[in-house]
Amino acid sequence: MQASSNSEPTPLSLSGVTVRFGNFVANDAVDFSVGRGEIHALLGENGAGKTTLMRVVAGLLVPQSGTIHINGQRADLRSPLDAAALGVGMVHQHFMLIPTLTVAQNVCIGMRRAGRFFPDLKAVARELDAIGERYGLRVDPNALVGDLTVASQQRVEIVKALYRGARILVLDEPTAVLAPQEVAGFFRVLRTLAEAGTAIVFISHKLDEVMSLSHRVSVLRHGQLVASKPTAQTNPAELARLMIGQDLTLPQADGSARPGGMAIEVRAIGYRDERDVARLSDVSLAAHRGEIVGIAGVDGNGQQELAEVLAGLLAPRSGQVLMASPGGPVDVTGMGPGGRISLGLSHIPEDRQRTALVDLSIAENAVLETIDRRPLSHHGMISKSAIRQFADQLIARNDVRCTGPEQRIMTLSGGNQQKVVLGRALGRDPSVIVAVQPTRGLDIGATAFVHQQLLAQRARGAAIVLVSTELDEVLALSDRIVVMFAGRVIGTLSRAEVTLERLGAMMTGQAA
Amino acid sequence: MSTFDAPGVPVPAVVVDANAARRTEIISSLIAVGLALAVGAVLILAWGANPLIAYGALVDGAFGSWNSLAETLLRSIPLTFTGLAIAIAFRAGAFNLGAEGQLFLAATASAVVGLMLPDLPGVLLIPTMIITAMVVGALWSLLAGVLKLRFGANELITTIMLNYIAIFLVSYLLRGPIQEAAGFLPQTERLAANARFPALIEGTRLHAGVLIALLAVGLTHFALWHTTWGFRLRVVGLNARAALNAGFNVTAITLSAFLLSGALAGMAGYMEVVGVQRRMIENLSPGFGYTGIIVALLGRTNPFGVLAAAILFAGLQVGGSTMQAASGVPSTLTTIVQALVVLFVIGRGAFDQLFAQRKGS
């Protein structure tokens, strides 16, 4: 390991960095530093505050408090230009490249060094070759960026940062866009860069990558730094626990669940994404009336895809989806969400702004799924008064804090938006509920409300599939816990069988 | 705003109430028009004329007498229909830039039907021609919708290209199969008198078709805000994924928007054939299908807003020649003003924000 020597100042050091959005604390007094030649992994679930912290480093966000030191000097980063001038290079998840220009043109855009109006592309190409030589990062300077593969474009982003003098490289989930076979080559490049003295911050939520690549790992959870230790002194199970929380309240195994018949079932589901990467392989599971099946796992192991397959938003490549109906189980594999809703399915999606809500009033969002039913409409004519009454009831029952049903939903706080989504999904007495991260971003009070509502639905006899990366939540609510890893169901635990060690091991891919 | 939005996205100043939002929209549209006229005034000064006299003549030429008012309203009819056509598509999240082609094909078809049935009484002939125009416009528009949904072809491109196909096809037809017997000009025979609308103001060209345009505005408004179909259409336009998740048949809703959009564009063509030219001619439309895009944007895709914008643009076009006669300012200045309105409409997001900020502070 390339530890930073004491004689040299630390390339990047943050202390007490706090970033707030409204009353939401994205970074809470975070200390973080990376040494010369060090690869420092920043680990955390989606929304834990990793990207926010790195946006501070890149000069894209000014923190409310805290200090940043670069090479020992206090740095006041007001813009990305300030950060770049001090040697910070950021590779975003979405590349900042212009596809219709060549690699050399992309790299030197806006750089006076390359020539103010007419860049000397030959000189740029020579410099790129030199960089490529040094770090094993070959790119063709004359290739059009749009013709390159995603992996090559990522190399261009790194070369661009190096060309611009980056000594501190921040990579935001760089492997998310790479195919598995491309990752090894990418890691070689990062190791070479580190050996040459570059300080690297590697943002990820993939434990195996962090273990194999980094020298040091820091874990963020709910905006707070919960651990920072040498990678050699930790293990994936510990990191998983740190990421998803260890403030474990053991389940009260009340044994009250008397599951009834099958309500929804998937059989041998397989799904590949548009890059032909397998996201779900041979997944089978069933949820019965009156039980909550918790789907646990580290983010990105196929839970979201499974939920979308259940909801009818994603068509699996293979396998079957069945739902109960009055006339017995029906195959709903080829059915969209509409048909499944009429069979009693309710979906509380993970990304409510993108999938559940429309930039209209609370009232219009409240009736989205039931506008066809009386008294909300009659022969295709909408009854404004009935809609208003329906929305008033939903607002009252779910304690939505708003100015009235006409308020635009996007102006509500996240918790109140979720109350509308929940009230709409549960108000139609569903027989199946697919709830994905139903409490993400909510405060304690709103979280308790959501939990209480789900338990009430279970008592009513609904089958609930609860997908959550919050271990506490899964443990507190589930009758059974299904653990997913790498797109597969790795095991199922009943409440009585759950231990933290077993869950941690299963989440990192070791079968129970 | 919320505790949940993606970190780092600046929180915009938000207008909470729907009515307040509509007021802001109207005001910022008026600002766009005002700024366009102000820049136009500078140009008039540069030309060496008095902007007050020029604009005075413009208003006089557009609205100053029964005849000029009639001409303005007559011109607003096709603009209202194409504006509505484009507004409906926008509301469903689609861009129908093909109103011009839909207009031409629909006008031709309705003229042909009208010429084939010269003895039919007006009460039957007029509805027959209207239905023909709407169906043909709708089908031509549906083609772009199907290409979009089936093959993912961008309707921005397909609708424009379909315009050329339609317009050249019509040119061919007017020079061959359906040309008038005299055979001089690329136009059809004159329609029989029973295909026409009664005049609305005696001694002017304004006909009862303007009432149909008003009816279309009212019906479109009703459909968008008082029917489940309109509700779904707006939801699809705002967030197709949420619409799908809520169980809507997004494909069918999108296609229905393309159909209605084409039908309305077809009505614009029908109105010009029956109410103005009395026959199909090669240069039937001076770009109503394109001006309709600006009309829809300036009217904020609200049917009544479209009506107001259509009358404004009609007034600019009709009043331009009076302005030229009275002040010597070329009537093409009104084209510049129309273009400026486009620019300010596009930049209008900035007014909205300024407005919201001033309110917020």
Interface residues (C-beta under 8 A of the other chain):
Chain A: V19 F21 G22 N23 F24 A26 G49 T51 T52 R55 L60 L61 A311 L313 G336 P337 G338 G339 R340 I341 S342 H347 P349 R352 Q353 R354 T355 A356 L357 V358 D359 L360 S361 E364 L368 E369 I371 D372 S377 G380 M381 I382 K384 T403 E406 Q407 R408 M410 T411 L412 S413 G414 G415 N416 Q417 Q418 R440 G441 L442 D443
Chain B: M1 S2 T3 F4 D5 P7 G8 V11 V14 V15 V16 D17 A18 N19 A21 W225 H226 T227 T228 W229 F231 R232 R234 V235 L238 N239 R241 A242 A243 L244 N245 A246 G247 F248 N249
